[in-house]
Amino acid sequence: MSDFYKRLRIARDRRSLTQSRLAAQAGISLRQLTRYELGHFDPTATPAALARTLGVSLDWLAGLSEQQGGETFELSPDEWALIRALRLDDYPAALVAMAVLMSADKEHGV
């Protein structure tokens, strides 16, 4: 099972939304949202498997993007740290993460 249910709860909490409010805004039932958050149902499992098998992105498959994508890259913990810092506008942390990545590249001759 994916981390969908955990990420859904985190995203809802970050926006200070109740389950009822989010369900209403998303146009789904409160019962369905509760099932998602408890991990009783993973709505991403089948679409993710289809996208992976077809070599396209979930966004493209759902009609949210014109880029078929599907190409995946494994990111290191340092690369994730850089992405997180940039998303949070934490530029000092981003600079540290970039320095760590650059020193690792030099060590590997990249």
C-alpha positions as a printed Julia matrix, in Angstrom:
110×3 Matrix{Float64}:
   0.0    0.0     0.0
   1.2    3.5    -0.77
   1.6    6.34    1.71
  -1.47   8.02    0.22
  -3.47   7.84    3.46
  -0.63   9.38    5.48
   0.0   12.12    2.95
  -3.71  12.89    2.68
  -3.95  13.43    6.44
  -0.79  15.56    6.48
  -2.07  17.74    3.64
  -5.49  18.14    5.3
  -3.92  19.03    8.66
  -1.59  21.57    7.04
  -4.62  23.37    5.64
  -6.51  23.1     8.94
  -9.47  21.42    7.26
 -11.88  19.05    8.96
 -12.7   15.82    7.21
 -16.24  17.09    6.59
 -15.01  20.32    5.02
 -12.45  18.59    2.79
 -14.98  15.98    1.68
 -17.47  18.7     0.76
 -14.86  20.75   -1.1
 -13.56  17.68   -2.96
 -17.07  16.48   -3.83
 -16.73  13.09   -2.12
 -18.56  11.57    0.81
 -17.24  11.88    4.34
 -17.35   8.08    4.58
 -15.09   7.73    1.52
 -12.61  10.3     2.85
 -12.53   8.52    6.2
 -11.78   5.22    4.45
  -8.91   6.91    2.59
  -7.42   8.42    5.77
  -7.66   5.16    7.69
  -5.87   3.33    4.89
  -8.85   1.03    4.27
  -8.85   1.88    0.58
  -6.01   3.15   -1.61
  -7.43   4.97   -4.62
  -3.98   5.25   -6.18
  -3.06   1.56   -6.36
  -4.71   0.62   -9.66
  -4.08   3.91  -11.53
  -0.45   3.89  -10.35
   0.03   0.32  -11.58
  -1.53   1.2   -14.93
   0.6    4.33  -15.36
   3.77   2.47  -14.4
   2.96  -0.38  -16.81
   2.19   2.03  -19.65
   5.19   4.24  -18.93
   3.13   7.41  -18.45
   2.57   9.74  -15.52
  -0.53   9.66  -13.35
  -1.11  13.33  -14.16
  -1.15  12.57  -17.88
  -3.4    9.54  -17.43
  -5.86  11.66  -15.41
  -5.81  14.45  -17.98
  -4.04  16.91  -15.67
  -0.95  17.26  -17.83
  -0.07  17.15  -21.49
   3.35  15.64  -20.71
   3.17  11.87  -20.8
   6.17  11.59  -18.51
   6.42   8.25  -16.84
  10.16   8.58  -16.48
  11.13   8.07  -12.86
  14.25   8.98  -11.0
  15.41   7.74   -7.65
  16.37  10.72   -5.49
  18.91  10.56   -2.69
  18.03  11.83    0.79
  20.2   14.89    0.07
  18.26  15.6    -3.13
  14.97  15.3    -1.22
  16.36  17.69    1.42
  17.05  20.25   -1.31
  13.57  19.88   -2.78
  11.93  20.19    0.65
  13.97  23.28    1.49
  13.05  24.96   -1.79
   9.36  24.15   -1.4
   9.41  25.67    2.08
  11.35  28.74    0.89
  14.1   27.79    3.36
  16.96  29.14    1.28
  19.71  28.69    3.91
  18.82  24.99    4.13
  18.67  24.81    0.33
  22.18  26.25    0.08
  23.46  23.67    2.58
  21.78  20.86    0.65
  23.26  22.13   -2.62
  26.74  22.28   -1.06
  26.37  18.7     0.18
  25.27  17.53   -3.28
  28.07  19.4    -5.02
  30.71  17.94   -2.71
  29.29  14.45   -3.3
  29.48  15.05   -7.07
  33.13  16.1    -6.76
  33.93  12.97   -4.74
  32.4   10.83   -7.5
  33.99  12.79  -10.32
  30.71  14.09  -11.69
